[in-house]
Amino acid sequence: MSQQKEIISTLNNLIETLKDGQEGFKQSAEGVDDPQLKSTFDMLSLQRSKFAGELQSEVVKLGDPDPEDSSSVSGSMHRAWINVKSAVTNRDRHAILAEAERGEDSAVAAYKDAMEHDLPAPIKEIVTRQSAEVKAAHDEVRTLRDAAAQK
């Protein structure tokens, strides 16, 4: 595979992961009654949408007019699990946060994998910045999950 195609593939994998997160956070926001937590999930969903858009632009610049624009099959399963979990547990805040953290574990791993590829400097800067923000979101979700466990 040419280096350009490998870069496009790496970015498309991240876009798919971001779309998973965008939808997962949207579903999570719909599954909680707490307005503050709903706001956090909505903000993180919007962040993932923005990040995906940034990477889609880079894919187009690299010559692929049709960047990834949907979530993965496993992401669809993840969202379905959140729906089932929130329905079964009567909108259990801790359970939803635990599942959101599991999704964030996947996002952190996807960025770690992408960072191991040989990316051009401008793209590497975008991926590095996004990776730091995804890690911060992961840590925030974990802190919220731990706090919910105390209640």
C-alpha positions in Angstrom: 0.0 0.0 0.0 1.4 3.4 -0.9 2.2 5.8 1.9 -0.6 8.1 0.9 -3.2 5.3 0.9 -1.9 4.2 4.3 -2.3 7.7 5.7 -5.8 7.9 4.3 -6.7 4.5 5.8 -5.3 5.6 9.2 -7.4 8.8 9.1 -10.5 7.0 7.9 -10.1 4.6 10.8 -10.0 7.6 13.2 -13.0 9.2 11.5 -15.0 5.9 12.0 -13.9 5.9 15.7 -14.9 9.5 16.1 -18.3 8.9 14.5 -18.8 6.0 17.0 -18.0 8.4 19.8 -20.3 11.1 18.4 -23.2 8.7 18.2 -22.3 7.0 21.5 -22.3 10.3 23.4 -25.5 11.4 21.7 -27.2 8.1 22.8 -25.7 8.5 26.3 -27.1 12.1 26.6 -30.5 10.7 25.7 -30.2 8.0 28.4 -29.5 10.3 31.4 -31.9 12.5 33.4 -29.1 14.7 34.9 -29.0 18.0 32.9 -25.3 18.6 33.7 -24.3 15.1 32.5 -26.5 15.4 29.5 -24.7 18.7 28.6 -21.3 17.0 29.0 -22.3 14.2 26.7 -23.8 16.6 24.2 -20.6 18.7 24.2 -18.4 15.5 23.7 -20.6 14.4 20.9 -20.2 17.8 19.2 -16.4 17.6 19.8 -16.2 14.2 18.0 -18.2 15.6 15.1 -15.8 18.5 14.8 -12.8 16.2 15.0 -14.2 13.9 12.3 -14.8 17.0 10.1 -11.2 18.1 10.5 -9.9 14.6 9.5 -12.3 14.3 6.6 -10.9 17.6 5.2 -7.4 16.2 5.5 -8.5 13.0 3.6 -9.9 15.1 0.8 -6.7 17.2 0.7 -4.8 13.9 0.3 -6.9 13.1 -2.8 -9.7 11.0 -1.6 -12.9 12.8 -2.4 -15.0 10.3 -0.4 -13.7 10.2 3.2 -15.3 7.9 5.8 -18.6 9.4 7.1 -20.1 6.6 9.2 -19.5 4.7 12.3 -18.3 1.1 12.5 -20.3 -2.0 12.9 -18.9 -2.4 16.4 -19.8 1.2 17.1 -23.4 0.4 16.2 -23.3 -2.5 18.5 -21.8 -0.2 21.3 -24.7 2.3 20.9 -27.3 -0.5 20.9 -25.7 -1.8 24.2 -26.0 1.7 25.7 -29.7 1.8 24.7 -30.4 -1.6 26.2 -28.4 -0.8 29.3 -30.1 2.5 29.9 -33.5 1.0 29.4 -32.9 -2.0 31.6 -31.2 -0.1 34.4 -33.8 2.7 34.5 -31.3 5.3 33.3 -28.6 4.2 35.7 -26.0 7.0 35.6 -23.1 4.8 36.7 -23.9 2.1 34.1 -24.1 4.6 31.3 -20.9 6.3 32.3 -19.1 2.9 32.6 -20.2 2.1 29.0 -19.2 5.6 27.8 -15.7 5.0 29.4 -15.5 1.7 27.6 -16.1 3.5 24.3 -13.5 6.1 25.3 -11.0 3.3 25.9 -11.4 2.3 22.2 -10.9 5.9 21.1 -7.8 6.4 23.1 -6.4 3.1 21.7 -7.3 4.2 18.1 -5.4 7.4 18.5 -2.4 5.6 20.1 -2.4 3.3 17.0 -2.6 6.3 14.6 0.2 8.1 16.3 2.5 5.1 15.6 2.0 5.7 11.8 4.3 7.9 9.8 2.0 10.9 9.3 3.0 14.2 7.6 3.8 16.9 10.2 0.5 19.0 9.7 -1.6 15.9 10.0 0.4 14.6 12.9 -0.2 17.9 14.7 -4.0 17.6 14.3 -3.9 13.9 15.4 -1.7 14.8 18.4 -4.0 17.6 19.5 -7.1 15.6 19.1 -5.5 12.6 20.9 -4.8 14.8 23.9 -8.4 16.1 24.0 -9.8 12.5 23.6 -7.6 11.4 26.5 -8.9 14.3 28.6 -12.5 13.4 27.8 -11.8 9.8 28.7 -10.4 10.9 32.1 -13.4 13.2 32.6 -15.8 10.3 31.9 -13.9 8.0 34.2 -14.0 10.6 37.0 -17.7 11.1 36.5 -18.2 7.3 36.6 -16.2 6.9 39.8 -18.2 9.7 41.4 -21.5 8.0 40.3 -20.3 4.8 41.9 -20.1 6.7 45.3 -23.8 7.6 45.2 
